[in-house]
Amino acid sequence: MPPTASPPGAAASPEAVLERSLPPRPRHAGRRAAVVVALCAFTALTCWPAIGGVEIDLAGLVRNWSNGADKIAQLLRPDLTFLPRTVAPMLETLAMAVAGAAFAAIISIPLTLAAARPSNPNPLTRQLVRFCINVNRAVPDLVFATVLVAMVGVGTLPGFLTLFLFDLGVVVKLVSEAVDSADHPYLEAGTAAGGTQAQINRATVLPQSWPLFANQWLYSLELNVRISAILGIVGAGGIGRLLDERRGFFAYDDVSVIILEILVVVVVIEVISNALRRRLR
């Protein structure tokens, strides 16, 4: 029998209350499912040539497994007597990482303000700064290090300059995009009060952006220690140079000590960075 309507003033049944509280069913669920399936199929078909172009030699992996197993066995037996020799290069790496992050932090402030739309309404200068930052980020770190080693010689200076350029591109890119995507009602108030763009940036944009800057500065400091281990391959100094030297002599027990030391330093820096981020919230 069809459900009878409740008389006026009568309490509604729990089923009726539940039915009214549920959101209405989407009318185009089938169409949306078809669109999702079509997009998945299109993505799979377009990626298939790239996947098929990757040559994976599983037979070669099985044949050469013993070579890799020997290296892994040596890495699992670190020679701790080699640890004192790594102290000076690690301090050199930390000096490069801190100096690169510090100088990039100073230079990133005006460049970020010039690259963000709320702080720089001039499209010409804004696009020019963004173009330079994109070019900077497009060049790999090893290319920077290789060119700088050829220019200024082997040592910590090319490593410091490479880390500085890397940090500058990362901080300016991420912070300027965060400033662009945020709401800025205070800018209208500053403009209505008759303030210049420099005054508005100093009084409103920068105070709102300090937490963003601090997070990215700390993140770049964490990255610098990892990157410096790779830059040593081209002679950019620090612990990476010692790592490349011991790897060249196939002393994987010494390489294991260096890797463990880098791991400890990275974890300590990350713990300190997380504590500072919590204080900045």
Beta strands, then each sheet from edge to edge (+ up, - down):
end
